[in-house]
């Protein structure tokens, strides 16, 4: 057999579970993190991502499962014995030590010689552009500067993995965008594997090489940002990563190489099995509740008067023109459909021209190409149901 | 209504402040002023004191007998404070890290002794610390057990533990007085340390562990420095009353371990030398001021 050459994972989590009392914070989480990547743990609050981070750093011991770093079992190694460092959400920069002393702290604990400490502290501070703040005390620093101290303090230890707990949440909007880019650049410079915990999907998509979506303590999908966006494995991921319009699938049947789906409002939709992602194909075979979904980007809007009456292969949703929200590069057009949920379309400016002159209420048609439809398991049973 | 509103309504503010002000003026400032005037006075008859602005009373403080007592008061209070802090810190740490629903109960246990009068508690200590007291009974029992064990392993002939149990003499010794002071002051030392621990964000400790420090180094370099304000407050709140302790050295010291407050008491009673007693009292007050000044200096340095 020919095996694919995959690099040995730097961090390998196998079937990690954590229970607090009789509440399962994490359940059966298995994921491999590759050397040198930016890996994001993404999920809504309470999904278990912070618990997972604390398990990786050593502040929590998993109830079940195994954690290996560079192939060595570290499931029960205390935090001070792990080659893993953390940038805390609150930064936790020691207020009674100068910037330089904060950065030197971890090296002193290691027993590094003082000349070496000097040199490494200077290097770390220049990496985060804080050379001139060496002798400042933390209360003389801004929030962003404190974060840089926390970063330097962790990186100076040359960790195998750097953990960042909601690194951008405490910064104001402008600084956040700048810091996002800077963190990515910093990672490229130092080459350390980053694991970032965040609840903000745009943050995860923009920064990470791969993203793990967690929900209710379970791993839903691990993929590249574009993979998550284009091939979500279920309704939760599809809705969490970007926006989707979803329609309940009433009945799924298989004919030849096609899935025949009866959908409320849309009627019968035939989808080629080959076109479905593998995970979905499995889902489509069973009688689990499923949805048909598409993204606003896949929707085109045209005037009802201009549209050819004989529908092509697209699915067609007639309605009337609602609000048009200008978004810079594109606009969001709302198609209202009486008391049914309205459909929004993200449309670029050239397609917008004909619509813009029309008054609100003009009959329009929203259409979506069959190829852009996603058939996804709806995953009833827990929170998703209440959220909808 | 906030405090700001009161400030804009001077009459309302005055109405609230006046009773306190009158109280302080009548029962604190006035007596203190009288004592202050006495300290510059002389006995002119058995009951009359005349303020002659003499500095004699203050000069007399520096006579060797008084200096010995003052020095003893300082070191007894000092040792009691150090012991208090050493016991209080771990207790405060246990309470601060206890589960949220257990904290009020633990704090209640700390405060419970205050529901009993100080005099009664000190008398109870007499029963414990005496030569035939509970402490010595317990020690004697332990001695007996240990001695039997020594005999069993065949070393009885060497009399390793002495021929007989010698009871510890606690009453009438500085150690007994220190024990009493520690016992009385402990809750006052625990509370400020507890509150500074409670305010400390736990992520500082986790950051220290994360950076490779063990538990001891985390305590030494992060936890202790970051709760120093609480420790200093605890030290002062223990040391100042300990310095002026009067009942404890009287009862547990059996008159053999007099502290400065016992001398002051004597000036106002048996010796009938109110001017000197006043001067001694104020001298103690000045020491307190100096300590508080040190503390506020420490605080102001920390906040920069």
Contacts between the chains, C-beta under 8 A, distances in Angstrom:
chain1	res1	chain2	res2	distance
A	57	B	210	6.2
A	58	B	209	8.0
A	58	B	210	7.9
A	59	B	206	5.9
A	59	B	209	7.8
A	78	B	209	7.3
A	79	B	206	7.2
A	79	B	209	4.6
A	79	B	210	5.2
A	80	B	209	4.9
A	80	B	210	7.2
A	80	B	211	7.6
A	80	B	212	5.0
A	80	B	213	6.0
A	80	B	214	5.8
A	81	B	212	8.0
A	84	B	210	7.9
A	85	B	210	5.9
A	85	B	211	6.9
A	86	B	206	7.8
A	86	B	207	7.5
A	86	B	210	5.0
A	88	B	203	4.7
A	88	B	206	7.1
A	88	B	207	5.9
A	89	B	203	7.7
A	90	B	201	6.2
A	90	B	203	5.2
A	92	B	201	6.9
A	92	B	203	4.1
A	92	B	204	5.1
A	92	B	206	7.1
A	92	B	207	3.9
A	94	B	204	6.4
A	94	B	207	7.4
A	94	B	208	7.8
A	94	B	222	6.3
A	94	B	226	7.6
A	95	B	226	7.2
A	96	B	225	4.9
A	96	B	226	6.1
A	96	B	302	7.9
A	105	B	208	7.4
A	105	B	211	5.5
A	105	B	213	7.5
A	105	B	221	7.4
A	106	B	211	3.5
A	106	B	212	5.3
A	106	B	213	8.0
A	109	B	211	6.0
A	109	B	212	4.1
A	109	B	213	4.5
A	109	B	214	8.0
A	109	B	217	6.2
A	110	B	212	5.4
A	137	B	304	7.6
A	139	B	304	7.9
A	150	B	207	7.9
A	153	B	207	8.0
A	153	B	211	6.8
A	154	B	210	7.7
A	154	B	211	7.7
A	157	B	211	6.7
A	157	B	212	7.0
